[in-house]
Amino acid sequence: MVRRRGFFTTRTLVGVGLIGGGVFLFAQGRDFHREADEFYARYEKARDPAEIERLYQRTTNRDVKSQVSWALGAACALSGLRLLLTRETELGQARSLWLQPWIAERRIGAEVRWP
């Protein structure tokens, strides 16, 4: 029999922290995406070649940062969720939640199994 030592275990706190970090990264990615859109709008109106190059570089930079933030945010949130949904056994090993992500044309998803 597994005894729970209370709600606020290290595992729970780390899980909640990872979910919070994932939400923060997702919000940061949204801000980077908005900045990329603003730079791109200015890029389309620019006439000076130096300004065009600078705005293109900034647009690309913010776009990459937004995508990386979203990916890391999703990874953190899923890891935190996994920590919250799995339980430790008497030996300290976790009973795993099985999560299999998949990617298809124009769709992404995940298959989840509880042991």
N, C-alpha and C positions, 0 to 999 in steps of 0.2 A: 504494500500500500504506500502511496506517495503522500507525504504530508506537505501541505502548503504552509510556508512560513509567514504568510501575510501578503497583502496585495502589493505593497511596494517593495518588491525584490529588485535586485540589481538588474535582472533580466527585464522586468517590467519597465524600469526607469530608462534603460538603454533603448528599449523598443519605442517608448513614447518620445524619447529624444530623437531617434532616427525618423520617426514620422513627422515630428516638428521640423527637423532639418529638411526633409523632403518637401514639405509644404513651402518652407522658405525658399528653397532652390527653384521650385516651380514658379513662385511669384517673381523671383528674380529673373527667371527666363522670360516671363511675360513682359517685364520691363525692358529687357534687352530687345525683345521682338518689336516692341513699340518704338524704341530708339532706332532700330534698323529701318522700320517703315518711314520714320521721319527723315532719316538721312537719305533714303532712297527717293523720297519726294523732292528733296532739295537737289539730289543728284540729277534727276530728270530735268530740272529747270536750269541747272548750271550751264554756263557758256565757256568759262575759262578752263583750259585743259588741266591746269594744276589743281584747280578746285574740283573738277570732275574726278580726277584720280584720287584725291584725298577723300571725297565723299564716298566713292566706290569702296575704298579700303575700309572706311569706318562702317559702311553698311555691311560688308562681308564679315568684319570682325564681330559686330553685334549679332549678326545672324548665327554665326558659329557658336558664340557664347550662349545664345538663347537655346539652341539645340542641345548643347552639352549640359546646361543647367536643367533642362527638362529630363534628360536621360538620367543624370545623377539624382535628381529629385525623385524620379520614379523608383530607382534602385534603392535609395534610402528608405522611402516609404514602404516598399514591399518587404525590405529586410526588417524594418520595425514591426510591421504587421505580422510577419512570420514569427518574430520573437514573442509577440503578445498572444498569438494563437496556438503556439506549441507549449507543451508542458515538459518539465524536467522529470526524469525517472529517479529512483533512489540512488543510482550510480552517478547522477549528475549529467547524464546524457539526455538530449532532447528527443521527445517523440516528434518526429518530423511531419510537417505539413508538406505534401508533395505539390510542387508548383512547376508546371511546364509551360513556358511562354511559347507562342507560335506567331509566325508572320506569314500572311498570305497577300495576294495582290489587293491593295487598297484596304487591308484590314490587319489589325493585330489583336491578339487575345492571349488568354492564359487558361489552362486547365488546372483546377485545384482539386486535390483529393485529401481527405482527412483520414488518417490511419485508424 
